[in-house]
Amino acid sequence: EVVIYVAKYKSNTTKITVNGTSYTISGASNSGAYDMIVVDTTVNKTVNFATVSGGVRCMINKIVFNGVVA
């Protein structure tokens, strides 16, 4: 799995999609709050991340890649 920590820019509305799933971000960068999005990568090994039209912009704090023990 991949975990993405993302925040909206100040008080602007931020909408994103990650692997086709839409999210409205509530955490704000100016308060240090980030939303945690967990992406299941067991089937699809890629992560597609995009802002949605009208979503202004977002800030990614960090991306965590968790290895799978076989």
mmCIF file of the N, C-alpha and C atoms, coordinates in Angstrom:
data_MODEL
# 
_entry.id   MODEL 
# 
loop_
_atom_site.group_PDB 
_atom_site.id 
_atom_site.type_symbol 
_atom_site.label_atom_id 
_atom_site.label_alt_id 
_atom_site.label_comp_id 
_atom_site.label_asym_id 
_atom_site.label_entity_id 
_atom_site.label_seq_id 
_atom_site.pdbx_PDB_ins_code 
_atom_site.Cartn_x 
_atom_site.Cartn_y 
_atom_site.Cartn_z 
_atom_site.occupancy 
_atom_site.B_iso_or_equiv 
_atom_site.pdbx_formal_charge 
_atom_site.auth_seq_id 
_atom_site.auth_comp_id 
_atom_site.auth_asym_id 
_atom_site.auth_atom_id 
_atom_site.pdbx_PDB_model_num 
ATOM 1   N N  . GLU A 1 1  ? 0.830   -1.188  0.000   1.00 0.00 ? 1  GLU A N  1 
ATOM 2   C CA . GLU A 1 1  ? 0.000   0.000   0.000   1.00 0.00 ? 1  GLU A CA 1 
ATOM 3   C C  . GLU A 1 1  ? 0.871   1.247   0.000   1.00 0.00 ? 1  GLU A C  1 
ATOM 4   N N  . VAL A 1 2  ? 0.282   2.325   -0.431  1.00 0.00 ? 2  VAL A N  1 
ATOM 5   C CA . VAL A 1 2  ? 0.931   3.628   -0.439  1.00 0.00 ? 2  VAL A CA 1 
ATOM 6   C C  . VAL A 1 2  ? 0.045   4.568   0.371   1.00 0.00 ? 2  VAL A C  1 
ATOM 7   N N  . VAL A 1 3  ? 0.645   5.367   1.235   1.00 0.00 ? 3  VAL A N  1 
ATOM 8   C CA . VAL A 1 3  ? -0.106  6.337   2.036   1.00 0.00 ? 3  VAL A CA 1 
ATOM 9   C C  . VAL A 1 3  ? 0.352   7.734   1.613   1.00 0.00 ? 3  VAL A C  1 
ATOM 10  N N  . ILE A 1 4  ? -0.625  8.576   1.234   1.00 0.00 ? 4  ILE A N  1 
ATOM 11  C CA . ILE A 1 4  ? -0.344  9.937   0.800   1.00 0.00 ? 4  ILE A CA 1 
ATOM 12  C C  . ILE A 1 4  ? -0.932  10.894  1.837   1.00 0.00 ? 4  ILE A C  1 
ATOM 13  N N  . TYR A 1 5  ? -0.112  11.824  2.323   1.00 0.00 ? 5  TYR A N  1 
ATOM 14  C CA . TYR A 1 5  ? -0.576  12.853  3.254   1.00 0.00 ? 5  TYR A CA 1 
ATOM 15  C C  . TYR A 1 5  ? -0.708  14.149  2.461   1.00 0.00 ? 5  TYR A C  1 
ATOM 16  N N  . VAL A 1 6  ? -1.939  14.625  2.308   1.00 0.00 ? 6  VAL A N  1 
ATOM 17  C CA . VAL A 1 6  ? -2.206  15.772  1.444   1.00 0.00 ? 6  VAL A CA 1 
ATOM 18  C C  . VAL A 1 6  ? -3.091  16.791  2.155   1.00 0.00 ? 6  VAL A C  1 
ATOM 19  N N  . ALA A 1 7  ? -2.872  18.073  1.869   1.00 0.00 ? 7  ALA A N  1 
ATOM 20  C CA . ALA A 1 7  ? -3.656  19.150  2.487   1.00 0.00 ? 7  ALA A CA 1 
ATOM 21  C C  . ALA A 1 7  ? -4.150  20.106  1.418   1.00 0.00 ? 7  ALA A C  1 
ATOM 22  N N  . LYS A 1 8  ? -5.257  20.763  1.739   1.00 0.00 ? 8  LYS A N  1 
ATOM 23  C CA . LYS A 1 8  ? -5.706  21.840  0.858   1.00 0.00 ? 8  LYS A CA 1 
ATOM 24  C C  . LYS A 1 8  ? -4.829  23.056  1.109   1.00 0.00 ? 8  LYS A C  1 
ATOM 25  N N  . TYR A 1 9  ? -4.770  23.942  0.145   1.00 0.00 ? 9  TYR A N  1 
ATOM 26  C CA . TYR A 1 9  ? -3.967  25.146  0.291   1.00 0.00 ? 9  TYR A CA 1 
ATOM 27  C C  . TYR A 1 9  ? -4.784  26.206  1.016   1.00 0.00 ? 9  TYR A C  1 
ATOM 28  N N  . LYS A 1 10 ? -4.375  26.513  2.242   1.00 0.00 ? 10 LYS A N  1 
ATOM 29  C CA . LYS A 1 10 ? -5.069  27.477  3.109   1.00 0.00 ? 10 LYS A CA 1 
ATOM 30  C C  . LYS A 1 10 ? -6.548  27.124  3.198   1.00 0.00 ? 10 LYS A C  1 
ATOM 31  N N  . SER A 1 11 ? -7.441  28.062  2.904   1.00 0.00 ? 11 SER A N  1 
ATOM 32  C CA . SER A 1 11 ? -8.871  27.779  3.042   1.00 0.00 ? 11 SER A CA 1 
ATOM 33  C C  . SER A 1 11 ? -9.526  27.419  1.713   1.00 0.00 ? 11 SER A C  1 
ATOM 34  N N  . ASN A 1 12 ? -8.724  27.244  0.661   1.00 0.00 ? 12 ASN A N  1 
ATOM 35  C CA . ASN A 1 12 ? -9.280  26.912  -0.651  1.00 0.00 ? 12 ASN A CA 1 
ATOM 36  C C  . ASN A 1 12 ? -9.848  25.501  -0.680  1.00 0.00 ? 12 ASN A C  1 
ATOM 37  N N  . THR A 1 13 ? -10.888 25.303  -1.446  1.00 0.00 ? 13 THR A N  1 
ATOM 38  C CA . THR A 1 13 ? -11.452 23.970  -1.632  1.00 0.00 ? 13 THR A CA 1 
ATOM 39  C C  . THR A 1 13 ? -10.494 23.148  -2.486  1.00 0.00 ? 13 THR A C  1 
ATOM 40  N N  . THR A 1 14 ? -10.228 21.934  -2.067  1.00 0.00 ? 14 THR A N  1 
ATOM 41  C CA . THR A 1 14 ? -9.351  21.061  -2.831  1.00 0.00 ? 14 THR A CA 1 
ATOM 42  C C  . THR A 1 14 ? -10.029 19.724  -3.062  1.00 0.00 ? 14 THR A C  1 
ATOM 43  N N  . LYS A 1 15 ? -10.127 19.350  -4.325  1.00 0.00 ? 15 LYS A N  1 
ATOM 44  C CA . LYS A 1 15 ? -10.681 18.052  -4.710  1.00 0.00 ? 15 LYS A CA 1 
ATOM 45  C C  . LYS A 1 15 ? -9.631  17.343  -5.540  1.00 0.00 ? 15 LYS A C  1 
ATOM 46  N N  . ILE A 1 16 ? -9.405  16.075  -5.229  1.00 0.00 ? 16 ILE A N  1 
ATOM 47  C CA . ILE A 1 16 ? -8.411  15.287  -5.957  1.00 0.00 ? 16 ILE A CA 1 
ATOM 48  C C  . ILE A 1 16 ? -8.988  13.932  -6.324  1.00 0.00 ? 16 ILE A C  1 
ATOM 49  N N  . THR A 1 17 ? -8.314  13.244  -7.227  1.00 0.00 ? 17 THR A N  1 
ATOM 50  C CA . THR A 1 17 ? -8.609  11.841  -7.487  1.00 0.00 ? 17 THR A CA 1 
ATOM 51  C C  . THR A 1 17 ? -7.320  11.052  -7.326  1.00 0.00 ? 17 THR A C  1 
ATOM 52  N N  . VAL A 1 18 ? -7.442  9.879   -6.737  1.00 0.00 ? 18 VAL A N  1 
ATOM 53  C CA . VAL A 1 18 ? -6.323  8.960   -6.600  1.00 0.00 ? 18 VAL A CA 1 
ATOM 54  C C  . VAL A 1 18 ? -6.810  7.614   -7.111  1.00 0.00 ? 18 VAL A C  1 
ATOM 55  N N  . ASN A 1 19 ? -6.208  7.144   -8.173  1.00 0.00 ? 19 ASN A N  1 
ATOM 56  C CA . ASN A 1 19 ? -6.601  5.893   -8.832  1.00 0.00 ? 19 ASN A CA 1 
ATOM 57  C C  . ASN A 1 19 ? -8.104  5.839   -9.097  1.00 0.00 ? 19 ASN A C  1 
ATOM 58  N N  . GLY A 1 20 ? -8.658  6.983   -9.529  1.00 0.00 ? 20 GLY A N  1 
ATOM 59  C CA . GLY A 1 20 ? -10.065 7.033   -9.913  1.00 0.00 ? 20 GLY A CA 1 
ATOM 60  C C  . GLY A 1 20 ? -11.043 7.317   -8.794  1.00 0.00 ? 20 GLY A C  1 
ATOM 61  N N  . THR A 1 21 ? -10.589 7.342   -7.544  1.00 0.00 ? 21 THR A N  1 
ATOM 62  C CA . THR A 1 21 ? -11.463 7.645   -6.409  1.00 0.00 ? 21 THR A CA 1 
ATOM 63  C C  . THR A 1 21 ? -11.339 9.127   -6.075  1.00 0.00 ? 21 THR A C  1 
ATOM 64  N N  . SER A 1 22 ? -12.486 9.812   -5.928  1.00 0.00 ? 22 SER A N  1 
ATOM 65  C CA . SER A 1 22 ? -12.482 11.243  -5.638  1.00 0.00 ? 22 SER A CA 1 
ATOM 66  C C  . SER A 1 22 ? -12.469 11.509  -4.140  1.00 0.00 ? 22 SER A C  1 
ATOM 67  N N  . TYR A 1 23 ? -11.741 12.555  -3.762  1.00 0.00 ? 23 TYR A N  1 
ATOM 68  C CA . TYR A 1 23 ? -11.642 12.977  -2.365  1.00 0.00 ? 23 TYR A CA 1 
ATOM 69  C C  . TYR A 1 23 ? -11.775 14.492  -2.292  1.00 0.00 ? 23 TYR A C  1 
ATOM 70  N N  . THR A 1 24 ? -12.467 14.985  -1.266  1.00 0.00 ? 24 THR A N  1 
ATOM 71  C CA . THR A 1 24 ? -12.451 16.404  -0.940  1.00 0.00 ? 24 THR A CA 1 
ATOM 72  C C  . THR A 1 24 ? -11.603 16.538  0.307   1.00 0.00 ? 24 THR A C  1 
ATOM 73  N N  . ILE A 1 25 ? -10.514 17.276  0.220   1.00 0.00 ? 25 ILE A N  1 
ATOM 74  C CA . ILE A 1 25 ? -9.539  17.372  1.302   1.00 0.00 ? 25 ILE A CA 1 
ATOM 75  C C  . ILE A 1 25 ? -10.023 18.376  2.354   1.00 0.00 ? 25 ILE A C  1 
ATOM 76  N N  . SER A 1 26 ? -9.948  17.974  3.620   1.00 0.00 ? 26 SER A N  1 
ATOM 77  C CA . SER A 1 26 ? -10.409 18.855  4.704   1.00 0.00 ? 26 SER A CA 1 
ATOM 78  C C  . SER A 1 26 ? -9.252  19.474  5.483   1.00 0.00 ? 26 SER A C  1 
ATOM 79  N N  . GLY A 1 27 ? -8.115  18.791  5.568   1.00 0.00 ? 27 GLY A N  1 
ATOM 80  C CA . GLY A 1 27 ? -6.960  19.328  6.284   1.00 0.00 ? 27 GLY A CA 1 
ATOM 81  C C  . GLY A 1 27 ? -6.379  20.518  5.549   1.00 0.00 ? 27 GLY A C  1 
ATOM 82  N N  . ALA A 1 28 ? -5.963  21.540  6.286   1.00 0.00 ? 28 ALA A N  1 
ATOM 83  C CA . ALA A 1 28 ? -5.433  22.757  5.664   1.00 0.00 ? 28 ALA A CA 1 
ATOM 84  C C  . ALA A 1 28 ? -3.947  22.921  5.952   1.00 0.00 ? 28 ALA A C  1 
ATOM 85  N N  . SER A 1 29 ? -3.194  23.286  4.922   1.00 0.00 ? 29 SER A N  1 
ATOM 86  C CA . SER A 1 29 ? -1.746  23.420  5.055   1.00 0.00 ? 29 SER A CA 1 
ATOM 87  C C  . SER A 1 29 ? -1.347  24.497  6.054   1.00 0.00 ? 29 SER A C  1 
ATOM 88  N N  . ASN A 1 30 ? -2.128  25.565  6.149   1.00 0.00 ? 30 ASN A N  1 
ATOM 89  C CA . ASN A 1 30 ? -1.741  26.656  7.050   1.00 0.00 ? 30 ASN A CA 1 
ATOM 90  C C  . ASN A 1 30 ? -1.944  26.302  8.519   1.00 0.00 ? 30 ASN A C  1 
ATOM 91  N N  . SER A 1 31 ? -2.662  25.209  8.813   1.00 0.00 ? 31 SER A N  1 
ATOM 92  C CA . SER A 1 31 ? -2.802  24.771  10.204  1.00 0.00 ? 31 SER A CA 1 
ATOM 93  C C  . SER A 1 31 ? -2.005  23.494  10.464  1.00 0.00 ? 31 SER A C  1 
ATOM 94  N N  . GLY A 1 32 ? -1.288  23.010  9.456   1.00 0.00 ? 32 GLY A N  1 
ATOM 95  C CA . GLY A 1 32 ? -0.476  21.810  9.611   1.00 0.00 ? 32 GLY A CA 1 
ATOM 96  C C  . GLY A 1 32 ? -1.268  20.514  9.594   1.00 0.00 ? 32 GLY A C  1 
ATOM 97  N N  . ALA A 1 33 ? -2.525  20.573  9.161   1.00 0.00 ? 33 ALA A N  1 
ATOM 98  C CA . ALA A 1 33 ? -3.377  19.380  9.125   1.00 0.00 ? 33 ALA A CA 1 
ATOM 99  C C  . ALA A 1 33 ? -3.336  18.757  7.731   1.00 0.00 ? 33 ALA A C  1 
ATOM 100 N N  . TYR A 1 34 ? -3.175  17.451  7.673   1.00 0.00 ? 34 TYR A N  1 
ATOM 101 C CA . TYR A 1 34 ? -3.135  16.725  6.410   1.00 0.00 ? 34 TYR A CA 1 
ATOM 102 C C  . TYR A 1 34 ? -4.099  15.557  6.461   1.00 0.00 ? 34 TYR A C  1 
ATOM 103 N N  . ASP A 1 35 ? -4.777  15.277  5.352   1.00 0.00 ? 35 ASP A N  1 
ATOM 104 C CA . ASP A 1 35 ? -5.608  14.090  5.232   1.00 0.00 ? 35 ASP A CA 1 
ATOM 105 C C  . ASP A 1 35 ? -4.712  12.927  4.833   1.00 0.00 ? 35 ASP A C  1 
ATOM 106 N N  . MET A 1 36 ? -4.981  11.749  5.379   1.00 0.00 ? 36 MET A N  1 
ATOM 107 C CA . MET A 1 36 ? -4.223  10.549  5.057   1.00 0.00 ? 36 MET A CA 1 
ATOM 108 C C  . MET A 1 36 ? -5.055  9.707   4.097   1.00 0.00 ? 36 MET A C  1 
ATOM 109 N N  . ILE A 1 37 ? -4.521  9.450   2.917   1.00 0.00 ? 37 ILE A N  1 
ATOM 110 C CA . ILE A 1 37 ? -5.201  8.626   1.926   1.00 0.00 ? 37 ILE A CA 1 
ATOM 111 C C  . ILE A 1 37 ? -4.390  7.353   1.734   1.00 0.00 ? 37 ILE A C  1 
ATOM 112 N N  . VAL A 1 38 ? -5.027  6.212   2.012   1.00 0.00 ? 38 VAL A N  1 
ATOM 113 C CA . VAL A 1 38 ? -4.376  4.915   1.856   1.00 0.00 ? 38 VAL A CA 1 
ATOM 114 C C  . VAL A 1 38 ? -4.778  4.346   0.504   1.00 0.00 ? 38 VAL A C  1 
ATOM 115 N N  . VAL A 1 39 ? -3.787  4.015   -0.321  1.00 0.00 ? 39 VAL A N  1 
ATOM 116 C CA . VAL A 1 39 ? -4.021  3.503   -1.658  1.00 0.00 ? 39 VAL A CA 1 
ATOM 117 C C  . VAL A 1 39 ? -3.624  2.033   -1.687  1.00 0.00 ? 39 VAL A C  1 
ATOM 118 N N  . ASP A 1 40 ? -4.585  1.166   -2.013  1.00 0.00 ? 40 ASP A N  1 
ATOM 119 C CA . ASP A 1 40 ? -4.307  -0.263  -2.135  1.00 0.00 ? 40 ASP A CA 1 
ATOM 120 C C  . ASP A 1 40 ? -3.607  -0.498  -3.464  1.00 0.00 ? 40 ASP A C  1 
ATOM 121 N N  . THR A 1 41 ? -2.388  -0.980  -3.410  1.00 0.00 ? 41 THR A N  1 
ATOM 122 C CA . THR A 1 41 ? -1.618  -1.222  -4.635  1.00 0.00 ? 41 THR A CA 1 
ATOM 123 C C  . THR A 1 41 ? -1.363  -2.710  -4.875  1.00 0.00 ? 41 THR A C  1 
ATOM 124 N N  . THR A 1 42 ? -2.161  -3.569  -4.250  1.00 0.00 ? 42 THR A N  1 
ATOM 125 C CA . THR A 1 42 ? -1.938  -5.004  -4.419  1.00 0.00 ? 42 THR A CA 1 
ATOM 126 C C  . THR A 1 42 ? -2.289  -5.475  -5.829  1.00 0.00 ? 42 THR A C  1 
ATOM 127 N N  . VAL A 1 43 ? -3.292  -4.869  -6.463  1.00 0.00 ? 43 VAL A N  1 
ATOM 128 C CA . VAL A 1 43 ? -3.679  -5.259  -7.813  1.00 0.00 ? 43 VAL A CA 1 
ATOM 129 C C  . VAL A 1 43 ? -3.061  -4.319  -8.835  1.00 0.00 ? 43 VAL A C  1 
ATOM 130 N N  . ASN A 1 44 ? -3.285  -3.021  -8.665  1.00 0.00 ? 44 ASN A N  1 
ATOM 131 C CA . ASN A 1 44 ? -2.749  -2.021  -9.577  1.00 0.00 ? 44 ASN A CA 1 
ATOM 132 C C  . ASN A 1 44 ? -1.509  -1.423  -8.925  1.00 0.00 ? 44 ASN A C  1 
ATOM 133 N N  . LYS A 1 45 ? -0.363  -1.616  -9.507  1.00 0.00 ? 45 LYS A N  1 
ATOM 134 C CA . LYS A 1 45 ? 0.909   -1.197  -8.906  1.00 0.00 ? 45 LYS A CA 1 
ATOM 135 C C  . LYS A 1 45 ? 1.249   0.269   -9.139  1.00 0.00 ? 45 LYS A C  1 
ATOM 136 N N  . THR A 1 46 ? 0.352   1.029   -9.772  1.00 0.00 ? 46 THR A N  1 
ATOM 137 C CA . THR A 1 46 ? 0.608   2.436   -10.024 1.00 0.00 ? 46 THR A CA 1 
ATOM 138 C C  . THR A 1 46 ? -0.314  3.309   -9.170  1.00 0.00 ? 46 THR A C  1 
ATOM 139 N N  . VAL A 1 47 ? 0.083   4.556   -8.975  1.00 0.00 ? 47 VAL A N  1 
ATOM 140 C CA . VAL A 1 47 ? -0.734  5.535   -8.265  1.00 0.00 ? 47 VAL A CA 1 
ATOM 141 C C  . VAL A 1 47 ? -0.912  6.738   -9.183  1.00 0.00 ? 47 VAL A C  1 
ATOM 142 N N  . ASN A 1 48 ? -2.156  7.023   -9.549  1.00 0.00 ? 48 ASN A N  1 
ATOM 143 C CA . ASN A 1 48 ? -2.475  8.184   -10.370 1.00 0.00 ? 48 ASN A CA 1 
ATOM 144 C C  . ASN A 1 48 ? -3.120  9.223   -9.487  1.00 0.00 ? 48 ASN A C  1 
ATOM 145 N N  . PHE A 1 49 ? -2.531  10.398  -9.416  1.00 0.00 ? 49 PHE A N  1 
ATOM 146 C CA . PHE A 1 49 ? -2.957  11.473  -8.527  1.00 0.00 ? 49 PHE A CA 1 
ATOM 147 C C  . PHE A 1 49 ? -3.197  12.719  -9.363  1.00 0.00 ? 49 PHE A C  1 
ATOM 148 N N  . ALA A 1 50 ? -4.366  13.353  -9.205  1.00 0.00 ? 50 ALA A N  1 
ATOM 149 C CA . ALA A 1 50 ? -4.653  14.565  -9.973  1.00 0.00 ? 50 ALA A CA 1 
ATOM 150 C C  . ALA A 1 50 ? -5.620  15.453  -9.210  1.00 0.00 ? 50 ALA A C  1 
ATOM 151 N N  . THR A 1 51 ? -5.507  16.763  -9.406  1.00 0.00 ? 51 THR A N  1 
ATOM 152 C CA . THR A 1 51 ? -6.520  17.660  -8.869  1.00 0.00 ? 51 THR A CA 1 
ATOM 153 C C  . THR A 1 51 ? -7.716  17.638  -9.810  1.00 0.00 ? 51 THR A C  1 
ATOM 154 N N  . VAL A 1 52 ? -8.896  17.868  -9.249  1.00 0.00 ? 52 VAL A N  1 
ATOM 155 C CA . VAL A 1 52 ? -10.130 17.864  -10.018 1.00 0.00 ? 52 VAL A CA 1 
ATOM 156 C C  . VAL A 1 52 ? -10.433 19.297  -10.432 1.00 0.00 ? 52 VAL A C  1 
ATOM 157 N N  . SER A 1 53 ? -11.022 19.472  -11.587 1.00 0.00 ? 53 SER A N  1 
ATOM 158 C CA . SER A 1 53 ? -11.372 20.808  -12.073 1.00 0.00 ? 53 SER A CA 1 
ATOM 159 C C  . SER A 1 53 ? -12.129 21.582  -10.995 1.00 0.00 ? 53 SER A C  1 
ATOM 160 N N  . GLY A 1 54 ? -11.680 22.774  -10.690 1.00 0.00 ? 54 GLY A N  1 
ATOM 161 C CA . GLY A 1 54 ? -12.294 23.574  -9.631  1.00 0.00 ? 54 GLY A CA 1 
ATOM 162 C C  . GLY A 1 54 ? -11.730 23.277  -8.259  1.00 0.00 ? 54 GLY A C  1 
ATOM 163 N N  . GLY A 1 55 ? -10.760 22.371  -8.189  1.00 0.00 ? 55 GLY A N  1 
ATOM 164 C CA . GLY A 1 55 ? -10.187 21.977  -6.916  1.00 0.00 ? 55 GLY A CA 1 
ATOM 165 C C  . GLY A 1 55 ? -9.029  22.835  -6.463  1.00 0.00 ? 55 GLY A C  1 
ATOM 166 N N  . VAL A 1 56 ? -8.743  23.908  -7.156  1.00 0.00 ? 56 VAL A N  1 
ATOM 167 C CA . VAL A 1 56 ? -7.658  24.855  -6.892  1.00 0.00 ? 56 VAL A CA 1 
ATOM 168 C C  . VAL A 1 56 ? -6.324  24.127  -6.877  1.00 0.00 ? 56 VAL A C  1 
ATOM 169 N N  . ARG A 1 57 ? -5.735  23.861  -5.738  1.00 0.00 ? 57 ARG A N  1 
ATOM 170 C CA . ARG A 1 57 ? -4.462  23.151  -5.669  1.00 0.00 ? 57 ARG A CA 1 
ATOM 171 C C  . ARG A 1 57 ? -4.338  22.481  -4.311  1.00 0.00 ? 57 ARG A C  1 
ATOM 172 N N  . CYS A 1 58 ? -3.344  21.617  -4.193  1.00 0.00 ? 58 CYS A N  1 
ATOM 173 C CA . CYS A 1 58 ? -3.137  20.902  -2.939  1.00 0.00 ? 58 CYS A CA 1 
ATOM 174 C C  . CYS A 1 58 ? -1.652  20.844  -2.641  1.00 0.00 ? 58 CYS A C  1 
ATOM 175 N N  . MET A 1 59 ? -1.339  20.416  -1.438  1.00 0.00 ? 59 MET A N  1 
ATOM 176 C CA . MET A 1 59 ? 0.048   20.266  -1.017  1.00 0.00 ? 59 MET A CA 1 
ATOM 177 C C  . MET A 1 59 ? 0.233   18.849  -0.483  1.00 0.00 ? 59 MET A C  1 
ATOM 178 N N  . ILE A 1 60 ? 1.237   18.160  -0.991  1.00 0.00 ? 60 ILE A N  1 
ATOM 179 C CA . ILE A 1 60 ? 1.557   16.824  -0.492  1.00 0.00 ? 60 ILE A CA 1 
ATOM 180 C C  . ILE A 1 60 ? 2.671   16.973  0.529   1.00 0.00 ? 60 ILE A C  1 
ATOM 181 N N  . ASN A 1 61 ? 2.423   16.485  1.740   1.00 0.00 ? 61 ASN A N  1 
ATOM 182 C CA . ASN A 1 61 ? 3.420   16.547  2.801   1.00 0.00 ? 61 ASN A CA 1 
ATOM 183 C C  . ASN A 1 61 ? 4.423   15.409  2.657   1.00 0.00 ? 61 ASN A C  1 
ATOM 184 N N  . LYS A 1 62 ? 3.895   14.192  2.505   1.00 0.00 ? 62 LYS A N  1 
ATOM 185 C CA . LYS A 1 62 ? 4.782   13.043  2.307   1.00 0.00 ? 62 LYS A CA 1 
ATOM 186 C C  . LYS A 1 62 ? 4.021   11.897  1.701   1.00 0.00 ? 62 LYS A C  1 
ATOM 187 N N  . ILE A 1 63 ? 4.773   10.962  1.110   1.00 0.00 ? 63 ILE A N  1 
ATOM 188 C CA . ILE A 1 63 ? 4.224   9.735   0.560   1.00 0.00 ? 63 ILE A CA 1 
ATOM 189 C C  . ILE A 1 63 ? 4.998   8.589   1.201   1.00 0.00 ? 63 ILE A C  1 
ATOM 190 N N  . VAL A 1 64 ? 4.277   7.653   1.780   1.00 0.00 ? 64 VAL A N  1 
ATOM 191 C CA . VAL A 1 64 ? 4.902   6.524   2.463   1.00 0.00 ? 64 VAL A CA 1 
ATOM 192 C C  . VAL A 1 64 ? 4.624   5.260   1.674   1.00 0.00 ? 64 VAL A C  1 
ATOM 193 N N  . PHE A 1 65 ? 5.689   4.531   1.321   1.00 0.00 ? 65 PHE A N  1 
ATOM 194 C CA . PHE A 1 65 ? 5.563   3.262   0.607   1.00 0.00 ? 65 PHE A CA 1 
ATOM 195 C C  . PHE A 1 65 ? 5.800   2.134   1.612   1.00 0.00 ? 65 PHE A C  1 
ATOM 196 N N  . ASN A 1 66 ? 4.802   1.295   1.771   1.00 0.00 ? 66 ASN A N  1 
ATOM 197 C CA . ASN A 1 66 ? 4.916   0.169   2.700   1.00 0.00 ? 66 ASN A CA 1 
ATOM 198 C C  . ASN A 1 66 ? 5.178   -1.103  1.912   1.00 0.00 ? 66 ASN A C  1 
ATOM 199 N N  . GLY A 1 67 ? 6.269   -1.780  2.236   1.00 0.00 ? 67 GLY A N  1 
ATOM 200 C CA . GLY A 1 67 ? 6.621   -3.003  1.548   1.00 0.00 ? 67 GLY A CA 1 
ATOM 201 C C  . GLY A 1 67 ? 5.753   -4.182  1.991   1.00 0.00 ? 67 GLY A C  1 
ATOM 202 N N  . VAL A 1 68 ? 5.566   -5.111  1.104   1.00 0.00 ? 68 VAL A N  1 
ATOM 203 C CA . VAL A 1 68 ? 4.809   -6.328  1.381   1.00 0.00 ? 68 VAL A CA 1 
ATOM 204 C C  . VAL A 1 68 ? 5.803   -7.453  1.609   1.00 0.00 ? 68 VAL A C  1 
ATOM 205 N N  . VAL A 1 69 ? 5.654   -8.154  2.730   1.00 0.00 ? 69 VAL A N  1 
ATOM 206 C CA . VAL A 1 69 ? 6.540   -9.279  3.040   1.00 0.00 ? 69 VAL A CA 1 
ATOM 207 C C  . VAL A 1 69 ? 5.955   -10.530 2.421   1.00 0.00 ? 69 VAL A C  1 
ATOM 208 N N  . ALA A 1 70 ? 6.703   -11.162 1.540   1.00 0.00 ? 70 ALA A N  1 
ATOM 209 C CA . ALA A 1 70 ? 6.199   -12.371 0.863   1.00 0.00 ? 70 ALA A CA 1 
ATOM 210 C C  . ALA A 1 70 ? 6.653   -13.614 1.567   1.00 0.00 ? 70 ALA A C  1 
# 
